[in-house]
Amino acid sequence: MEINYLKKYKKIMVIGHNKPDPDSMISSKLMADILSDAGINASYAILEKDLQDLEVKKVVKDCLDYQPFVIKEKDIPNYKYFLVDHNDISQSINNKTLVVGAVDHHPDSKSINNAIFMEVCSTAIGIYLLFKGKYKFNEIQKQQIYHATLADSSYGYNSRYKDSDKEVIRELGFNPDFSDAFLKYFTPTNLTDKEIAFTTANHKNYLFGDIKFESTIIEALDFVLLEEYKIFIKNGTKNLLGIWVDYNHNKTYMFFKYNDLYFEKKYDIIASRSIIILKNALEFLERNGLNV
């Protein structure tokens, strides 16, 4: 990947999506390190509004002291941005004229023109593959890539975790079997307040042209409240893609409400939101005459 063109910009902020998950946090730090090493003035960053209720999970804390540059809303136009782990500007700065590059592993939202898309489990792995021939990753950064992949593969259970990803994990010096890490790091979604969990857990906004909807994921070891989650989505007022993951039974359930349309599907795997479920949701909209 060519990055020398970025030297012409006064300051670049490397930023993940809203409510950043471990891969967004770690990938933004990795990419900022690489740019800085090349003589580019870059920092990893977060929008100030995303600091509220920000959760830095143990899987991140064990490999990274996450201290991003904080950008106030009024200061967003003052910088150029390199996006990681998303390519939909509505998930971060909402201004495509400020975007100077991106690396992602999600579907193309077509909201920017300068993204590199990679079929990898984690964006951190994608960054490693792009730069391993030009940049010397230290042992701490290798740990960070490993931890980002732990989280984005649902500790090895997720269908997005392919043999090619496992080869990278081996190359980095780690065991690609994540079963011990699952026991160490996995925490089921807190369902004490069901409405908050149903609307905020692993939340993302999606924008594809004029198609806009939200998504949440409930990660559980059972399906006790599955029917309540389904009814909440089906009868709700929001356009919402809901996903329930049952790790004990290796099942994933999809519930998708868009305007007056409704679609549900069951997977006999731990299905990836970005690779499988989102694709199925968009195909459903296309079958119903919407231009995605």
N, C-alpha and C positions, 0 to 999 in steps of 0.2 A: 504493500500500500504506500503510495506517495504522500508524504506529509509536509515536504519542504515549502509548499505553497502557503502553508499556514503561518509561516514566519512573517508574512506581510501584515498580519493583524496585530494590533496593539496588545490585546488581551483576549484569551480564549477560555471560556468556562466549559468544562466537560461535565455534562449533566445527564442523569438517568431520568426515568419517568417519575411522575407524581407518586407520593407515598412509596418511596423507593424500597425495593426488596433487597435481599443480600446480593444478588447478581448486579443490580443497578449500583449499589453502594460500592462494591468491590471493583466493578468494571470501570466506573468513573475514576477511581483512584489509580488503577493500572494505566488507563489511557492517558491521564494527566502526567504520570511518571514518564511514560514513553515520549510524549510531546516535549516535556521539559528537558529530557535528556538530549533531544534533537535541537535544543536552543530555541524552542517556542515558548512564549510566555503563557503558561497554562496552569489552571487550578481546577481541582474537582469541586463541584458545587451542588448546592441544594437551594430551592426556592424557600423563602422565609415561611410561606404559608404551609409548607410541608413539614415544618418543625413541630407543628401542633400534633400531638399524639404519635409522634415518630417513635417507632419501635426498632431498636437496634438489637437484633437477635444474637443469642450466644454464638451461633455459627459464624457471625461477623466479628463479634468481640474477641473471639479466640485467635483471629488472624489479622485484625486491623483496628487501630485506634481511629475510629471514624470521626473526623473533625473537618467537614467540608466548609468551603467558603459559602457564606449565607447571602443570598441575593434578595434584596427587597423588591417588591413589585414595581416601584417607581424606577428602579435602576436596571430593570431587564433590558431596555433599549441601549444601555451603555456598553454592552459586550457582544462578542460573537460567540457562537455556541457549537460545540461538538457533541452530538447526541450519542448516548450508548444505551443499549437495551430497550430502545423504542425508536420509531421513526414517524410517529404521529405527533405533530406539534401541539395538539390539544392536550397531550399528556405531560407537557412541560411549559415551554415559553410561549406557545401559541402565536409564533411569528416566524414564518419560513424564511423571510429575508435576512434573519439573523443567524441562520444555520449554515455552517461552513463545512460540515461533514457529519457522518454518522456510521456506526457499526451496530448491526442488529441481527436478531435471529427470529423475528416475528414477521407476519405477513406484511406486504407493502401497502401502507395506507395511502400512498400516492400524494402525500401532503408535502414532500420535499423531493428534490431531484438529485441529491448528492449522497445517497446512502449506499453502503456496502452490506449486502445480505448474505448471511452464512447459515448453512444447515448444521447447526451445532447445538448441543444441549444448553450451554451457557454462553452468554456474550463474552465472558472472561476467557473461555476456551477459544472463541473466535479471534479475540485480540491476540492471544498467544500464537495462534497459527499464522496470523497476518504478519507478526513482527519477530518471530523466533529466529529468523535468519539475519536480522539486522540489529536486534537488541538483546542484551544478555539479561535474562530474568534471574533475579537473585532468589535465594531460598525462601525468603518471606513472601515474595510475589508468587512463587510456585504454590506455597501454602494458600494464598489468597485465591488463586485460580481453582485449587482443589475445593476450598470451602464454598466458593460461588457455585461450583458444579454440584456439590452435595445438596445445596438448597434448591437449585433449579431442576434437579433430577428427582426431587422428593426423596432424597437419600437412596437413589437407585431404583425406586419403584416406578417412576414415571416412564411412559412410553417414549418420551423424547430422548432418553438416555441410550444411545446406540453404541454398537461395537467400536465405531470410529472414535467416539468420545472416550470410551474405556481405554483405547490405545493411547490417547493423549494423557490420561491420568497415569497410566503406567510410565509413559515417557517422562512425566514430571517426578516420578519416583514414589508413587502412592499406589495402594491397593484399590483397584476399581470396584471391589465388593464393598458397598456402603452399609451393610447390615448393622455393623457395630455403631456407625455414625447415626443411624436412625434411632437406635436406643438412646444415644447420648443427647441428640439435639431435637428430635421431633416432639412437638407439643400440639395436642389437638386444639382446634378452635374453641375458644371460651364461649359457651352457649348459655351462660348465666342470664344475660340479657339477650334474648333471641332476636329481637328486632334490630338491635345494634349489630349483632353478629351477621344477620342476614343481609344487611345493607352496607357493611363496611369491611368484612373479612376479606383480605387479599383483593381489595377493591382496585378496579381499573376502569377508565373511561375509554371508549373506542369511537373513532370517527372515520368513516369510509365514504368520502364524497358527502352526500347529504344524509347518510345513514349514521345515526348516533345512538349509542346505548351504553349502559354500564355493565359491569360484571363483578361477581363476588365468588369466592371459593370457600366452602366449609370443609375443613380437613378433620376427619373423625376416625374413630376405631370401630364404628358401628353405624347403623342407619336408624337410630331411635327417633330422631326428629326429622327424618327425611321427608315424610309426608307434609309436615308443617311448613317446611322450607318450600316445597313444591307449591302448596296453596298460597303461600306468601307471594311468590313470584307470579303465579298464574292469575291471581285476583288483584294484584297490586296495580298502581298507577304508573310505575316506572317501566321504561324499556330496559329489561334486565336479563342478562345471561347468567343464570345461576348454575353452579357446579358443586356437587356433593361428592367428596372422595372418601370411600370407606376402605381404609388400608387393611383391616383385618380380613375382609372378604375379597380384596383385590377388585373392587367395583368402582365405577364412576358413573354418576347420574347427571344429565344435562337437562336444564329447564330454561327455555328461552321464550320470553314474551316481547313482542315488538308490535306496538300499536294494537290492532285487533288480531294479530297472528300469534299462535302459540305452537311450540314444538318441544318435544322431549325425546330423550334417547338414553339408553343404558349401554355402558361399555363394560366388557368383561376384562378390563385392564385398568391400570391407573393412567387415564388418558390425559395428555398434555392439553392445557387450555390453548396455548399459542399454535401448536402444530396440528392438532386434531379437532378439538371442540370448536374453536373459532372458525375454522374452515367449514365445518358442518353447519354452523349457524349462518354463515354468509351464503352457502349453497342453498339453504332453506329459503332465505330471503330472495335469492335469484329465481328459485322455482316459483315463487309467488309474485314475480313480475317486478321486483325492485331492482334498480340499477346499482350494483355494488362495485 
